[in-house]
Amino acid sequence: MSIQNNISSIEIKDTKQIIMTIKPEFSDIGLQEFKSADPEGSLIKWFDQGIGLIQLSVGFNRLTEHFRFQKPIYIQHMSPVHKEVQLTQTEEDLQVIHKHVSQISSLLDKNKSFSVQTRLIDPSMERPYKRFDVNKFVSTKVQEMGYTLHIQKPEQIISIAFYESQVYIGISTSEANLSDWSGGQHRFAQEEGQISRAEFKLLEAMDVFDIHFPENCVALDLGAAPGGWTRVLLQRNAKVYAVDPANLDRSLKKHPKVKHFKETAQVFFTRDESTKFDVVVNDMKMDTFESVELMGEAKKLLKSNSLMILTLKLPKKNMKKRVDQAISTLEKWFEIKGVKQLFHNRSEVTVYMKNKS
């Protein structure tokens, strides 16, 4: 159902322009997703690959209400444009930005924390200040107005996006932005002992879907090598059955809570295995439908309340169709809790599920 057919009894005066972020290879699908919510809305222009200025036919609040109930898969981030301001590329720009933030500060709730998120969409443009300078200057001024700063998990966000000689300013909740990270770009510090960058995918999925593994759980890691997801599971006190014909990282080979089955997932499922798993994760480089069928095979080894995280590897063509078909099949066995094209995904979509008892 489009927003236009779901008219609220309370009309809210708000902006009809937003900045939307979609991973470039999913940009067409993301725009389709937006149009399904607002059929009369349109793309004004692309600032950069996957970052577009959008004209709404409905207000931002109505759009966010729609996406609150029908969560988007391919749109990673969106922020409102309450102010569009011409700059001079001088130090005085900071004072100008602060003045315009002050003019819309009534949109902030003093009972909620805030953060300033600045994006330099054209980083090659020369300016006498950096992104950090803008964040610090505006944050300090807003704190002086009596608001509470919380950088890591803000409840509301002042979005400041620079493009050429313009700056676009908006205020919204982090929920409305679809992410509390600037541009939806989840960033994790590289840790000592990290095995692979694939770990970031699992960490982001846990954050985005608010996943908490059961204490001392037993987990099945399909396609585990070299062991990045296994390492993340171990950090959550899991006992891990790692299934992959390839070798695990040497740090995992003698780990007391890792049991490595050096074989394919298909062979593993032919075992007379009595273990029942709390968690199953699957990041295998495999055809979408084969991955889905494997998750169906895994169902016989699940506890009634088990949870699963699956990365769907997508072809270059018909990506949305593939995802839709995969979800339709998975729904026969599991309760789908979330589907998202994450920042750390490439040509992939991550699915979070729970077992149907």
C-alpha positions in Angstrom: 0.0 0.0 0.0 1.4 3.4 -0.9 1.5 6.2 1.6 -1.1 8.2 -0.4 -3.7 5.5 0.4 -2.8 5.6 4.1 -3.7 9.1 5.1 -3.0 10.1 8.7 -5.6 12.0 10.7 -3.0 14.4 11.8 -1.2 16.4 9.0 2.3 17.3 10.0 4.1 20.2 8.4 7.5 18.9 7.3 9.9 18.9 4.4 9.3 17.3 1.0 13.0 16.9 0.1 15.4 14.2 1.4 18.9 12.9 0.7 18.7 9.2 0.1 21.6 6.7 0.1 21.6 3.4 -1.7 24.5 1.2 -2.6 25.2 2.1 -6.3 24.6 -1.4 -7.7 21.2 -1.4 -6.0 20.3 2.2 -6.9 17.5 1.2 -9.4 16.0 -1.3 -6.9 16.2 1.3 -4.1 14.4 3.9 -6.1 11.7 1.3 -6.9 11.4 0.7 -3.2 11.0 4.4 -2.6 8.4 4.7 -5.4 6.4 1.9 -3.9 6.0 4.1 -0.8 5.6 7.4 -2.7 4.5 6.8 -6.3 4.5 10.5 -7.2 8.0 11.2 -5.6 11.0 11.7 -7.9 14.7 11.8 -8.1 15.9 15.4 -8.5 19.6 14.5 -9.1 22.4 12.2 -8.1 25.0 14.0 -6.0 27.3 11.0 -6.3 26.9 7.3 -7.0 24.1 6.1 -4.7 23.5 9.4 -3.0 20.5 11.3 -4.4 18.4 14.3 -3.7 14.7 13.2 -3.7 11.5 15.2 -4.1 8.6 13.7 -2.1 5.0 14.1 -2.9 4.3 13.5 0.7 6.1 14.8 3.8 9.2 13.2 5.3 7.2 12.2 8.4 4.7 10.3 6.3 7.5 8.5 4.4 9.2 7.4 7.7 5.9 6.2 9.1 5.5 4.0 6.0 9.0 2.6 6.4 8.5 2.0 10.1 5.9 -0.7 9.2 7.4 -1.8 5.9 11.1 -1.6 6.5 13.1 -1.0 3.4 15.7 -3.6 2.2 17.8 -1.6 -0.3 17.6 2.0 1.0 20.4 2.3 3.6 19.9 5.9 4.8 17.8 9.0 4.3 17.8 12.4 6.0 15.4 15.3 5.6 16.4 18.6 4.0 14.9 21.4 6.1 17.4 24.0 4.9 19.4 24.5 1.7 22.0 27.2 2.2 24.5 28.8 -0.1 28.1 28.9 1.3 31.1 31.0 0.6 33.8 28.4 1.4 35.2 30.5 4.2 35.5 30.1 8.0 32.2 32.1 8.3 30.3 29.1 6.9 30.4 27.5 10.3 28.5 30.5 11.8 26.0 30.4 8.9 25.4 26.7 9.4 24.9 27.3 13.2 22.4 30.1 12.5 20.3 27.9 10.3 20.5 24.9 12.7 19.2 27.3 15.4 16.3 28.3 13.3 15.0 24.7 13.1 16.2 23.7 16.6 12.5 23.4 17.7 12.6 20.1 15.8 14.9 18.7 18.5 13.5 17.1 21.7 15.4 18.0 24.8 14.5 14.7 26.4 16.5 12.9 23.7 20.2 12.8 22.9 21.5 14.2 19.7 24.5 13.9 17.4 25.8 16.0 14.4 26.6 14.0 11.3 28.4 15.8 8.6 28.9 14.4 5.1 31.2 15.9 2.5 29.6 14.4 -0.6 32.2 16.1 -2.8 35.4 15.6 -0.7 37.6 17.1 -3.5 36.0 20.5 -2.9 38.4 22.8 -1.1 37.1 24.2 2.2 38.9 25.8 5.1 37.3 23.3 7.5 37.0 19.6 7.9 34.1 17.3 8.7 35.2 17.1 12.3 35.4 20.9 12.6 31.7 21.2 11.5 30.6 18.4 13.9 32.5 19.9 16.9 31.4 23.5 16.2 27.7 22.8 15.8 27.6 20.2 18.6 29.1 22.7 21.1 26.6 25.3 20.1 23.7 23.0 20.4 24.9 21.7 23.8 25.0 25.3 25.0 21.3 25.4 24.1 20.6 22.6 26.7 20.7 19.5 24.5 22.6 16.3 25.4 25.2 15.0 23.0 25.6 11.3 22.4 27.8 10.5 19.5 27.7 6.7 19.4 24.0 6.0 19.8 22.1 9.3 19.3 18.3 9.3 19.4 18.1 12.3 17.0 20.5 13.6 14.4 21.4 17.0 12.9 22.3 16.0 9.3 24.7 18.4 7.5 25.5 17.5 3.9 27.9 19.5 1.7 27.7 19.4 -2.1 29.6 22.0 -4.2 28.7 25.4 -2.8 25.5 24.2 -1.0 24.9 22.7 2.4 21.7 20.7 3.1 20.6 20.7 6.8 17.9 18.6 8.4 16.9 17.3 11.9 15.3 13.9 12.5 15.3 10.9 14.7 17.9 8.2 14.0 15.0 5.7 13.5 13.6 8.0 10.7 17.1 8.1 9.1 17.0 4.2 9.0 20.4 4.2 10.7 22.2 6.1 13.5 25.4 6.0 11.4 26.2 8.9 9.0 25.0 7.9 5.6 24.2 4.4 7.0 27.9 3.6 6.9 28.5 1.3 9.8 32.2 1.6 10.8 34.0 -0.9 13.1 37.6 -0.6 14.3 39.9 -3.4 13.1 40.7 -5.5 16.1 43.9 -7.4 16.9 43.3 -11.0 16.0 40.7 -10.2 13.4 40.6 -13.0 10.8 38.7 -11.4 8.0 36.7 -8.3 7.0 33.7 -10.6 6.7 33.4 -10.2 10.5 32.1 -6.7 9.9 29.1 -8.2 8.1 28.1 -10.3 11.1 28.7 -7.4 13.5 26.6 -5.0 11.4 23.8 -7.6 11.2 23.8 -8.0 14.9 23.6 -4.2 15.4 21.0 -3.5 12.7 18.7 -6.3 13.6 19.4 -6.0 17.4 20.4 -9.6 17.7 21.5 -11.0 21.0 22.7 -14.6 21.1 21.6 -16.9 23.9 24.2 -17.2 26.7 26.5 -20.2 26.2 24.8 -21.1 22.9 25.7 -23.8 20.5 26.2 -22.4 17.0 26.6 -23.9 13.5 28.8 -21.9 11.1 28.2 -23.1 7.5 31.1 -22.2 5.2 33.2 -21.1 8.2 36.7 -20.8 6.7 38.8 -19.0 7.4 36.8 -18.4 10.5 35.8 -14.7 10.9 32.2 -15.4 11.8 33.4 -18.3 14.1 35.6 -15.8 15.9 32.7 -13.4 16.4 30.5 -16.2 17.8 33.3 -17.2 20.2 33.4 -13.7 21.5 29.7 -14.2 22.4 30.6 -17.3 24.4 29.3 -19.7 21.8 30.5 -23.3 21.2 30.9 -23.4 17.4 30.5 -26.3 15.0 32.5 -24.9 12.0 31.7 -26.6 8.7 34.0 -26.0 5.7 36.4 -28.2 3.6 39.0 -25.5 3.8 41.3 -24.8 6.7 40.4 -22.5 9.6 42.8 -19.8 10.8 45.5 -21.2 13.0 44.1 -19.3 16.0 41.0 -21.5 15.9 42.5 -24.9 15.2 43.0 -25.9 18.8 40.3 -23.7 20.3 38.5 -25.7 23.0 35.1 -24.4 21.9 35.5 -25.0 18.1 34.8 -28.3 16.4 35.8 -28.2 12.8 34.1 -30.5 10.3 36.4 -30.4 7.2 33.6 -31.2 4.8 30.8 -29.5 2.8 27.6 -28.5 4.5 25.8 -31.0 2.3 28.0 -33.8 3.7 27.6 -32.5 7.2 23.8 -32.8 7.0 24.0 -36.5 6.1 25.6 -37.2 9.5 23.6 -38.7 12.3 24.1 -35.6 14.3 22.1 -35.3 17.6 23.3 -31.8 18.5 20.6 -29.2 18.4 21.7 -25.7 17.6 20.7 -22.3 19.1 22.2 -20.4 16.2 23.0 -21.1 12.5 25.0 -18.6 10.4 25.7 -19.0 6.6 27.9 -16.7 4.6 28.7 -19.3 1.9 29.7 -18.2 -1.6 26.9 -20.2 -3.2 24.0 -19.7 -5.5 21.1 -18.0 -3.8 18.7 -20.9 -4.1 21.2 -23.5 -3.0 21.9 -21.4 0.2 18.2 -21.3 0.9 17.8 -25.1 0.4 20.7 -25.6 2.9 18.9 -23.5 5.5 15.9 -25.8 5.0 18.2 -28.8 5.6 19.4 -27.1 8.8 15.9 -26.9 10.2 16.1 -30.5 11.5 19.0 -29.6 13.7 17.4 -26.5 15.2 15.9 -25.8 18.6 12.4 -24.4 18.6 13.6 -20.8 19.3 16.8 -20.9 17.2 17.9 -17.9 15.2 19.6 -17.8 11.8 21.6 -15.3 9.8 22.0 -15.9 6.1 23.8 -13.9 3.4 22.2 -14.2 0.0 24.8 -13.9 -2.8 23.1 -12.2 -5.7 23.8 -12.3 -9.5 24.2 -9.1 -11.4 20.7 -9.4 -13.0 17.3 -9.9 -11.5 18.6 -9.3 -7.9 15.3 -8.2 -6.5 13.5 -11.1 -8.1 16.1 -13.5 -6.5 15.7 -12.0 -3.1 11.9 -12.0 -3.3 11.9 -15.7 -4.3 14.4 -16.6 -1.6 12.3 -14.9 1.1 9.1 -16.6 -0.2 10.8 -20.0 0.3 12.4 -19.2 3.6 9.0 -18.1 5.0 7.8 -21.7 4.7 10.2 -22.7 7.4 11.2 -19.7 9.4 9.9 -16.4 10.7 11.6 -13.6 8.8 12.7 -11.0 11.3 14.7 -8.7 9.0 16.0 -8.4 5.5 18.6 -5.7 4.7 21.3 -4.8 2.1 23.9 -3.8 4.7 26.7 -1.4 4.3 29.3 -4.2 4.6 27.4 -6.4 2.1 28.6 -6.3 -1.5 26.2 -7.8 -4.1 24.5 -9.5 -1.1 21.5 -9.2 1.1 21.4 -10.4 4.8 18.4 -12.2 6.2 17.7 -12.6 9.9 15.3 -15.4 10.9 13.9 -17.4 13.8 12.7 -21.0 13.7 9.1 -21.7 13.6 8.3 -24.1 16.4 
